[in-house]
């Protein structure tokens, strides 16, 4: 009799204990929903990280974006959450768990991706620093003979290709390294360049500075862009004081004019050289 | 049938059979029933306090499991937050090192206006939610008004003019840039990537992978398709009429010829890194009567006011350009 009544009561009123428990479940559900919001926030911020990864950094470095399959790898698997099944709210629990797993795998992939980007970024900076990207002297408006076929060599009197750019500068003008690199030749050049410096910038680039009156770097020395490497003069096959500047990429002569901007004025150039020098060891 | 009951009658000195009315019978039954119910309730109470009903058991199990899982999830969340913070720092560092500028705070990360703790000072009061919401809304309204006032001048001028002009004036972003994350560097003083000095940047830079489509931003005629060794590299100049012309530079390839008429949205070329450029990007310039103007004011076909405001913010970051 009591049992019958008991079940009867329970069905109608629910025991006080049950009420407390139900209350607890509700409370937990509330807490879960709070966490759920955090989870959604995390996923949103991961997605935005991924956007800046795919749309900002990777295009700059000409890298392929991380494939979707790789990003989603490790998610799924049916029996992952078996221990969580069989409860009233197991659907909710499983969804939370899987969301967390998703976040973790997304974060892992993102971390890896950022790592490669960071490495590439360092390499990129290095490449930019090594590129012969400035003019070797601070006189833009007195460009001498350029990169062209010339009918008469001023000294030899024969037709020869002029492989570089001449800068008409007075004796004693400072000559700057146009990019980071190491000096591979420094001294008298028997080919007519007189006192001559050759800098290897890596990435296939080499620059030649000819007809110098003085050389301030030794072979094997590492130089930075903007370092004073020599003083201009008129040594070698030269008819007057000038600097001969030559750029080679993978052994081929390039027109040096394409490797610096003419729209930098003298003051700006000075500021730039000072900025470069303040970071480099040569003074 | 219950046993017959008798009652002593002092008048007749005899036992009379007691007769019950229906009412009495019912009362009796009710009393018994209530009694049994009360007894049962007490028993059940005792019983229930010692033993759990199946429902309770299930609930208890549920609560236990949820609590355990909650703790676990909570702990994992804490980890996740640390990792996320780490990632965001990495992102910021990358941004700093590539663009030489402070990253855009929160705007892209949290979406919409503001970071999380914008209204921190307002929290902790009874109606803080209301206050925060109101402040938030006010903020939005103020921003909208600001943006509106900025674009109204253009709009009024445009509204007065003819349809042809509307179609010709550059009015879209030259590449697909739905989430605005492709915007890299705006118009104004920017650090030159090689010279590392401030130089005036006459256009806007958009980061995009090699070969991304570039669209004509308004109807017009292609006046020049040039391949320069330095400077703008491979670039296209479109004359839109009405004093407007636009330049698309550092392309990897062309899709139009000089003299060709183009419509807004037509693919004219592909993103590259030719000329004086250190990375794949599109350099986009607009000239009005031969004078460079800020392209950020010429995306009115593409952007709503919120997006416009974000674009202005992104473009105004003084950082490093790519040419």
Interface residues (C-beta under 8 A of the other chain):
Chain A: X1 X2 X5 X6 X9 X10 X15 X17 X18 X21 X22 X24 X25 X28 X31 X32 X35 X38 X39 X41 X42 X44 X45 X46 X48 X49 X51 X52 X53 X55 X56 X57 X58 X59 X60 X61 X62 X65 X84 X87 X88 X89 X93 X96 X97 X100 X103 X104 X107 X110 X111 X114 X117 X118 X121 X124 X125 X128 X131 X133 X134 X255 X257 X258 X259 X261 X264 X268 X271 X272 X275 X276
Chain B: X36 X37 X39 X40 X41 X43 X44 X47 X48 X49 X52 X53 X55 X56 X58 X59 X60 X61 X62 X63 X65 X66 X67 X69 X70 X73 X74 X76 X77 X80 X81 X83 X84 X86 X87 X88 X90 X91 X93 X94 X95 X97 X98 X108 X109 X110 X111 X179 X181 X182 X184 X193 X194 X195 X196 X197 X199 X207 X208 X209 X210 X212 X229 X230 X231 X271 X273 X276 X278 X279 X280 X281 X322
